[in-house]
């Protein structure tokens, strides 16, 4: 049975398992039955597209998608993807009265200037049917009137997620929040809170109010179904939090009583942010204060951070932890876990080097640890810090310009090793043969033969013009090779690339000679993959320049001498001389363009090029011609295709791109 004979239900199931929007469009285009089936397209949704992002803010990605969308045949799929979301903005007069930043004003204007077909979908006052709206975002000045517009509408029983970004200085009144009978998730960002009503079925509450309130005043214990809570308050105390919590993020403005969390027996994840002023220098008391967590028998993940990133702190408190912990993120200098708190189940530990040296966390108390990340190594790792033999994944962040690994012995079963930092190691590192993934600066020959992923980069302290040597031999099973952070002149010998390589990342520099014939029609230097390839096939237009298995290519566009706003890339080289289907183009501190390339026929005459984040693109029709080379062999030649990227922009998704074919 061919795919176009499948039922709509089965096709929908196939599409639901596709994560790439480009692949969804390609499937519908390839199978004309699906493409012309309006009833089917009304049920298909794009992934990750919507005016509200995962954090509850206006989505820059969607702003670009909606204002630049040209795939008119897929309009109904885009509308179907966003039909469950709506956005409430202050009216024009209210916006003029408020002291919004220029950025927020620009964002409001973007929402007001959506195409009509988008605006009619996401503006609740323009929709006749509001029954399927599940996600609502309120921006600007949120008052009783705007809230009542939700409560009174027929969407009050359908809304599951409500995000309030209140920028007014007035107190926010949410006393009638229970009128949203099906509300599951509530996120509030504002300055003041007048009243927080009770909602017996609410499961997630994110409360970010600039004004701190005593915990008791919020009455959170009445939220009997609450499982996720994120808040910053004062006057902590026991029995003031819902016992139903499984996830808690809390910012401490003061050190709470030691038994504050003991009642939370169902807690699985806990994140504690500590401000420096929260803890005094023990007030002259020799015994440090204690915060008890050891009774939380279901606690699996604990993250503790504080906002002072200097190691010279003369205060700390003790934190007792339960033996159930499996993940510990210890981003702090001011806390100590006492030695009488073993962590027999701990599998992942993220910790500062100084905390290990000063034994604020003991590796010997973690007999089952499998992943270890050591932050901010500011001195040579001493011999007293012994990496447990059970560790399989190790990351070391070197912050000084010297070798810190003299005393480090790598575990015998290590499979993942990442050595970060700015220092180039003059002496090769002795690598375990067990490694499968490796990230480091200097080249180590020979490389472990089991290696599947290799990421190399050059130290910032090395001159940029220095020629960079690459490994002389690559492991035979290598699947990922990332050279995007390699500086200096270098080329890759395609003959030495293993046949199973699938992911390749390169850094490209443009043609900078103004007299070079390889300039675009606008006299802009171009970026070309051929500058990095040492391959005898480069001059043969009928043969692929990259191994057939390389389907994912990432190119980092580096221009040391020219800081141009527009980058120009030779797209035809990718289309006609590689098998790459997923192309990423990026620049440091700028957005990444992610293109899906689908060749619709054997001769590449018609190619679908789609920027998958913003759904911009279309079908390129190439014009082919033949030419006889010096050996009288006939070659197929296509016109150059230039991809113009506007990478410099204040907002990641406001930049644009276009394609021109040079004829």
HUFEN-V969406 format. One record per run of one state. SS is the DSSP state (@ for helix, = for strand, . for the rest). FROM is the first residue (numbers start at 1). TO is the last residue. Records with the same first field share a line. If there is no record, write none. Layout:
SS->FROM-TO  FROM-TO
//
This chain:
.->1-2  6-7  17-20  31-31  36-37  42-51  53-57  59-59  69-71  83-84  89-91  98-101  113-115  123-123  127-134  141-143  152-160  167-170  175-176  180-184  191-191  197-203  210-213  219-219  223-227  235-246  253-268  275-275  279-281  285-289  293-300  307-316  321-326  332-334  337-347  358-362  366-370  378-392  399-415  422-436  441-452  458-479  486-491  497-502  510-525  528-528  535-535  540-551  559-565  578-581  587-591  600-605  612-615  622-623  629-633  639-640  647-656  662-663
@->3-5  8-16  21-30  32-35  38-41  60-68  72-82  92-97  102-112  116-122  124-126  144-151  177-179  215-218  220-222  276-278  282-284  353-357  363-365  494-496  529-532  536-539  571-577
=->52-52  58-58  85-88  135-140  161-166  171-174  185-190  192-196  204-209  214-214  228-234  247-252  269-274  290-292  301-306  317-320  327-331  335-336  348-352  371-377  393-398  416-421  437-440  453-457  480-485  492-493  503-509  526-527  533-534  552-558  566-570  582-586  592-599  606-611  616-621  624-628  634-638  641-646  657-661
//
